[in-house]
Amino acid sequence: MPCNIPRQTLTNDTLVQQWYESLFRSCGRYSTLMHSDRSFEGVLDIHHQDEVCVSTISTNAKKITKANPDADERVDDHHFVVLQVKGQSHFEQMGSGVTLEAGDVTVMDQRYPCMMEFDGMSEQISVQIPTHMMIDILGASCPSHAVNIQTRYGSGFALRNYLVHALNYSTRKSHSQLTVQNNLLTKLLGEALSIDKSFLSNEDSQSMRLTDVKSYAIKHIGNSELSMDDLAQNNALSRRQLYRLFGRESLTPNQWLKNLRLALASDLLLDKTQLDRSVADICYVCGFKDLAHFTRSFTSHFGAPPARYRKDKISR
């Protein structure tokens, strides 16, 4: 069953204790070394579904350490795939050291002692994959220490794009997409670690390319000039290839992009921190060129014009 730990900023002894409890649930038995000259800050979210767990950690701690292997602790019998979102961190495990900047990815085995050292405020998102799944696909080559994955080009770049898209989607909505495609994730890991270049089937490759296209669209959602040619060219596709990719979704690229913008508009309209934002402002932030067109599209999709939709939903 899904398990969600609410986001909390920890500012006193009670909340620090909650930090340790959440850290244990997410990572196992770790100790946290805090700076003596500053207040501790730590935010930890955990989401479970099936065998895959997604964690978001943001902290200004000096160091997090696991001193001893806990072979009897089932919670530790997994690998971490870590995406550094902000700041810098340094991992050490089994004599191997890895330094991560924003956008870097590493994989590490949680069954063994390790140390994570942070430079200022650091934010990471990680996927915990059961070790048996890693061994099934990587065999004896499954890494037992922290390994850095280059993400500037090739399969490492594809892995990073997949993580960014899947994690952004899953932490915002649900983890179904990540869970359904966890086999693709492990295959991409194998490819990025140069274990076996034959892992990716044609279907997996197409899923990966579609993820790249969606990641680009999400990043540029506010650009009202974003065209199908832009989506194709910036992902090394022809226009025909782009439309064939979206055939898997039973939508054209235009329809998918329009639905994405309408979903974002709905979220902003109902966000209580955005109530001072006008409908027109939300229209343009979501990449619509024309308020009248936005209103017609929104009404057709949600059954009410934006202003009334906001009023009716928030008053309930």
N, C-alpha and C positions, 0 to 999 in steps of 0.2 A: 504494500500500500504506500502511496506517496507520503513522505514525511517532510514537513516544512518547518524550519526554525526561523522565527521572525527576525528581521533585520533589527539590530540593536547597536547603539554606540555605547561603549563601556566606559564608565567614568568613576566607579567606586569599587570597593572590595567585593560587594555582592555581584556586580556585573562582571568583574574580572573572573570571579568563580564561574559565572555562566559562560564566559569565554573558554575557560578550560574544559567545561563539560561539552560545549559544542565542538571544540577542537578534537576532543576524544571521539565523539560520534563521527566526525568527518574524517579524521586522519589517524587516530590511534593515540597511544600514550606519548604525548609530546610535552616538553617543558618550554616555557616562554621566558626569555630574558628581556626585561624592560629597561629603558633608559632611565637613569637616576635623575636626570636634569629636565625631564619633561613629563607631562601627563600621558598616560597610556591611552591609545585609541585602538579600537579593534572592532571590526564588523565581520560577522560570519553568517552566511546563508547556506543552508543545505537543502537539497531537493533529491528525493529518492524515487525511482520508478523501476520496477523489475530489478535487474542486476546492475544497472548503471546509476551512478550518483554524480550529481553536479554540485560543486561547492564554489562559492565566491568568498574570497578572503581579502580584506583590506585592513592593514595595520601599520603602525609606526613602531612596532616592537623592534628591538635590536637583533634578536635571534630566536629561532624556534628550533628545538633539538629533540631528536629521538635517540636516546643513548644506547638502548638495548633492543635487540630483536625480540618480538613477542610472538613466537611461532604458535602459541596456543590461543592467540587472539584472532578470531575469525575476521574482525573488522579490519585487520591489517593485511589480509591476504588479497591484495590487489595492487595494481600499478596506477600511478598518477600520470595523466597527460596534462601538463600545466601550460597555460597561455598567460604570459605576462602582459597585463593590460596597461598599467601605469607604473612609473618608478623603475627601480632596479633591484634585483635580488641575486644572491649567490647561493648555489646548491653545492654541497659536498656529500659524496656517498661512495663508500668502498674505494677510497683513494682517488676518485674522479671528481673534478671541480667544473662547474658550469655557471657562467654568469649570464643573466637574462636581462635584456633591455625590453622596452615596450614593443610588443609584436613578436617576441621570440617564443619558442616552444621547446619544452624538454619533456622527457619521459623518465620516470624513476620507479624503483621497486620499493613499495612500502613495507616489505617484510624485513628490511635491513636497516641498521642505524643510519641516520642522515642528519644534516644540519642545513637550515635555511637562514641566511643572514640578509637583512634588508638595509637599504640605504635610504633613510627617510621614509615617507609614506609610500607603501607599495600595495598594488592591487593585482590580484591574480584570479583567474577562473580555471578550475581544473575539472577534468572528468576522471572518475575512478572506475577503472575497468578491472573486473575480477581477473586474477592472475591466470586462472585456468583458461579463460578466453584468449589471453595473450599467448600462452604456451600452445594452445590448439593451432593458432595460425603462424606463430613464429618459431615454434619448436625449441631446440637447444639454443637458438640465437636470441631468445627472449632476453632483453637486457636486465642485468641484476644490479645496475648502478645508474646514477644520473647520466643521461645522454642528451646532448644538445642536438637539435634538429635545425638544419639551415632552412630558412623560410623565405629566402629572397627569390627563388626560382624553382621550377620543376615541381616534383611531388611534394616537397616541403612547403612550397607556396600554396599548393592545392590543399594540403592538410590545414594550414593556418586559415585559409579562407573558409574551409568547411567548419572549423571550430568557431570562428567568428560568427558565421551565419547561424549554425545550429544552436550555439549557446545563447546568442542574442534572442533568437526565436523562442527557445525553450524556457529561458528564465522569465520571459515576458508573458508567455501564454501557457504552454504545457510542454512536457518533455516527450510527447509522442513521437515527434520527428526524430529526435536524437535516439530514442530507443529503437525505433523501427530501423534506423540506419546504422546501428552500432557495429554491424558487420563491415559496413563500408569504412567506418572509422578505423577499425583494426587493420583492414586491408591497406588503407592509406598510410597507417603507421608503418606497416611492413615495407611499403614502397619507399617511404621517406627515409627509413633506416637502411635502405638498400639491401634488404634481406632477400627479396625475390621480386624481380621485375615483371613477373607474370601474374601477380595477384589480381590486378584490376580487370574484370570482365568488361565487355562493351557496355553492359547495362550500368555497371558501377561508374565507368568513365563518363557516361551521359549524365548520371546523377550528379557527379562532381562538377561537370561543366554547367549544369543548370544551377547548382548552388553558387558558383562563381558569378553567374549573371545576376541572380537575385541579390547577392551581397553588394554588387556594384549599384544596382537599382536602389536598394535601401540606403546606401551611403549618399546617393544623389537625389533622394526623394523630393527635396525642396526645389529642385531645378525644373521649372516649368518647361524649359526647352529640351529636356531629356527626350530623345527620340529612339525609335527602334533601331535606327542606324547607329546611334551612339552605343546602345547596349550591345549590338553585334560587333562593331569595330573594336570596342574596348575589351572585348573578350575573345578576340581573334576568331570571330565567326562571320559567316555570310548571313545576309538577312534570311535566306531560305533555311539555313541551319538553325538559326534562332527560333523560327516558327516551328520547326520540327522538334526542337527540344521541348517547347511548351506544349506540344501535342500530348506529352505525358501527363499534363495537368488538366487536359480537356478544356483549356483556355488559350486564347491567343495571348501573346506578350502584352498587347495593349489592354486587354481585359484584366490580366493579372495585375498590371501596374495601376490601373484605375481602381481595382478592388483594394489594393494595398493602400492607396492614398485615401480612399473612403474609410477604411478601417482606422487609419491614423487620425483622420479628422474626428471620427466618433470617439476615439480615446481622448483626444484633446478637449472636445466639447464636454465630456463627462468628468474630466480631471478637475477635482475641487481646487487644485492649486493654479488652475488656468481659467478660472471663472471670469477674470477681468479681461480676458482676451476676446475680441470681437469675432463674430462669424467670418467677417471678411479677412481678418488677420489669419485665422486658422485655414481658410481657403487657400491663401497664398503660401503659407508655410508648408502646406501639404502638396504644393506643386501644381495647383490648378491655376490656369491663366485668367479665368473669367468667373466672377461671383455668380452670375446668372446660370452659367453652365454647371458650376459646382452645386448650386441649390437644386437644380433639376436632377442631377445625377444622384445626389444624396437622398432626395425625396423618393426617387424611384427605387433606390437600394434599401432604405430603412423605413419607408412608409410614412415619413413626416419630414418637413423642411428642417434644416439644422437648428434654428432658434427654438422651434416648438419641441423638437426632439430633446434638446438640452433641458428645457424647462420641465417637460413631462418626466424625464428620467430622474432628474435631480430632486424633484419635489416628492418622489415616492419614498 
